[in-house]
Amino acid sequence: MTALVLMLAITAVSPVRAGTPARGAAVSPAEEQHARSWIRVHGAAAESIASSVSIVPLAMRVVRQSSTQANVNQLGSVAQTAQEGIENIRADFTSPDSGSLGNAERDIALAIRDFKAAMEAAIAYTDNPSREALELVSTGYEHAAAEWNRGIRTIWRLGHQSTPPTV
């Protein structure tokens, strides 16, 4: 039952975002200014989350190559650190706006929730390592990363900024 709950929690699919302008679409000056303001306010926190969760796939790769107890413990430690970082700053990402920026903010909020669930699954994996449990962690992480990257890239594009903090 716990595995099913974890699987559902980390593989939840976010709704399709209608109304997000296509790449290259014109952005109004107000929308650009709002996106730039979002980047100024939340950019450092976004960098922090991207940095902490980007290490997790590396630890998963090491475990897949050699599932020693030390490697499994390292994955748990990396996931715990990422989860704590997410928890410390996730409140910063809870009030989405409307329009394209709001859709991107919702993607980011959903990604943060899904990253948190994936980190919890990784920590749980250390208590009962199995190939299936590691796949759940991987699937949840990949889903969260796709949501995160979509949202972050949209905000950076709206703000005419380069190098968004993707994972």
C-alpha positions as CSV (number, residue, x, y, z in Angstrom):
1,M,0.0,0.0,0.0
2,T,2.8,2.4,0.9
3,A,4.5,1.8,-2.5
4,L,1.3,2.5,-4.3
5,V,0.8,5.8,-2.4
6,L,4.4,6.8,-3.1
7,M,4.0,5.9,-6.8
8,L,0.8,8.0,-7.1
9,A,2.4,10.9,-5.2
10,I,5.5,11.1,-7.3
11,T,3.9,10.4,-10.7
12,A,1.0,12.8,-10.5
13,V,0.6,14.6,-13.8
14,S,0.1,18.4,-13.9
15,P,-2.6,19.8,-16.1
16,V,-1.8,21.0,-19.6
17,R,-1.0,24.7,-19.6
18,A,-3.2,26.5,-22.2
19,G,-2.4,30.0,-23.2
20,T,1.4,29.8,-22.7
21,P,2.9,31.8,-25.5
22,A,5.0,29.8,-28.0
23,R,8.8,30.3,-28.2
24,G,9.4,33.5,-30.0
25,A,5.9,34.9,-29.3
26,A,5.8,38.6,-28.4
27,V,5.9,39.4,-24.7
28,S,4.2,42.5,-23.5
29,P,6.4,45.0,-21.6
30,A,4.3,44.5,-18.5
31,E,4.7,40.7,-18.7
32,E,8.5,41.0,-19.2
33,Q,8.8,43.4,-16.3
34,H,6.7,41.0,-14.1
35,A,8.9,38.1,-15.1
36,R,12.1,40.1,-14.4
37,S,10.7,41.0,-11.0
38,W,9.9,37.3,-10.3
39,I,13.5,36.4,-11.2
40,R,14.9,39.1,-8.9
41,V,12.7,37.9,-6.0
42,H,12.9,34.1,-6.6
43,G,16.0,33.6,-8.7
44,A,18.3,32.7,-5.9
45,A,15.9,30.2,-4.4
46,A,15.3,28.7,-7.8
47,E,19.1,28.3,-8.2
48,S,19.3,26.7,-4.8
49,I,16.6,24.1,-5.6
50,A,18.0,23.4,-9.1
51,S,21.5,22.9,-7.5
52,S,20.4,20.6,-4.7
53,V,18.1,18.3,-6.8
54,S,20.6,18.1,-9.7
55,I,22.9,15.9,-7.6
56,V,20.2,13.2,-7.0
57,P,20.4,11.6,-10.5
58,L,24.1,11.3,-10.2
59,A,23.7,9.5,-6.9
60,M,21.0,7.2,-8.5
61,R,23.4,6.4,-11.4
62,V,26.1,5.4,-8.8
63,V,23.6,3.1,-7.1
64,R,22.5,1.5,-10.4
65,Q,26.2,0.8,-11.2
66,S,27.0,-0.5,-7.7
67,S,24.3,-0.9,-5.1
68,T,26.6,-1.1,-2.1
69,Q,25.2,0.0,1.2
70,A,27.6,3.0,1.1
71,N,26.2,4.1,-2.3
72,V,22.6,3.6,-1.1
73,N,23.3,5.6,2.0
74,Q,24.9,8.3,-0.1
75,L,21.7,8.5,-2.2
76,G,19.7,8.9,1.0
77,S,22.0,11.6,2.2
78,V,21.8,13.6,-1.0
79,A,18.0,13.2,-1.1
80,Q,17.7,14.3,2.5
81,T,19.8,17.4,1.8
82,A,17.7,18.2,-1.3
83,Q,14.5,17.7,0.6
84,E,15.5,20.0,3.4
85,G,16.5,22.7,0.9
86,I,13.2,22.4,-0.9
87,E,11.3,22.5,2.4
88,N,13.2,25.6,3.5
89,I,12.2,27.7,0.5
90,R,9.1,26.1,-1.0
91,A,6.8,28.7,0.7
92,D,8.4,31.3,-1.6
93,F,6.7,29.6,-4.6
94,T,3.1,29.4,-3.5
95,S,1.3,32.4,-4.9
96,P,1.0,32.1,-8.7
97,D,0.0,35.0,-10.9
98,S,-2.3,34.8,-13.9
99,G,-1.4,34.4,-17.6
100,S,1.8,32.8,-18.9
101,L,3.8,33.8,-15.8
102,G,1.1,32.2,-13.5
103,N,1.1,29.0,-15.5
104,A,4.9,28.8,-15.2
105,E,4.7,29.5,-11.5
106,R,2.2,26.7,-11.1
107,D,4.5,24.4,-13.0
108,I,7.3,25.3,-10.6
109,A,5.0,24.8,-7.5
110,L,4.0,21.4,-8.8
111,A,7.6,20.5,-9.5
112,I,8.6,21.4,-6.0
113,R,5.9,19.2,-4.6
114,D,6.9,16.4,-6.9
115,F,10.6,16.8,-6.1
116,K,9.8,16.6,-2.4
117,A,7.8,13.4,-3.0
118,A,10.7,12.0,-5.1
119,M,13.2,12.8,-2.3
120,E,10.9,11.1,0.2
121,A,10.8,8.1,-2.0
122,A,14.6,8.1,-2.3
123,I,15.0,8.3,1.5
124,A,12.4,5.4,1.8
125,Y,14.4,3.4,-0.8
126,T,17.4,3.4,1.6
127,D,15.4,1.4,4.1
128,N,14.3,-1.2,1.6
129,P,16.3,-1.0,-1.6
130,S,14.9,-2.6,-4.7
131,R,15.1,-2.0,-8.4
132,E,11.3,-1.2,-8.5
133,A,11.7,1.4,-5.7
134,L,14.6,3.0,-7.5
135,E,12.6,3.2,-10.7
136,L,9.8,5.0,-8.8
137,V,12.3,7.5,-7.5
138,S,13.7,8.0,-11.0
139,T,10.2,8.3,-12.6
140,G,9.1,10.8,-10.0
141,Y,12.3,12.8,-10.4
142,E,12.1,12.9,-14.2
143,H,8.5,14.1,-14.0
144,A,9.3,16.8,-11.5
145,A,12.4,17.9,-13.6
146,A,10.2,18.2,-16.7
147,E,7.7,20.4,-14.8
148,W,10.5,22.5,-13.3
149,N,12.3,23.0,-16.5
150,R,9.1,24.0,-18.4
151,G,8.2,26.6,-15.8
152,I,11.7,28.0,-15.3
153,R,12.4,28.2,-19.0
154,T,9.1,30.1,-19.5
155,I,9.8,32.6,-16.8
156,W,13.3,33.2,-18.1
157,R,12.1,33.5,-21.6
158,L,9.3,36.0,-20.6
159,G,11.9,38.0,-18.7
160,H,14.3,37.9,-21.7
161,Q,17.0,36.3,-19.5
162,S,19.4,33.6,-20.4
163,T,20.6,30.5,-18.5
164,P,17.6,29.5,-16.4
165,P,18.4,27.2,-13.5
166,T,17.2,24.0,-15.1
167,V,17.8,20.5,-13.8
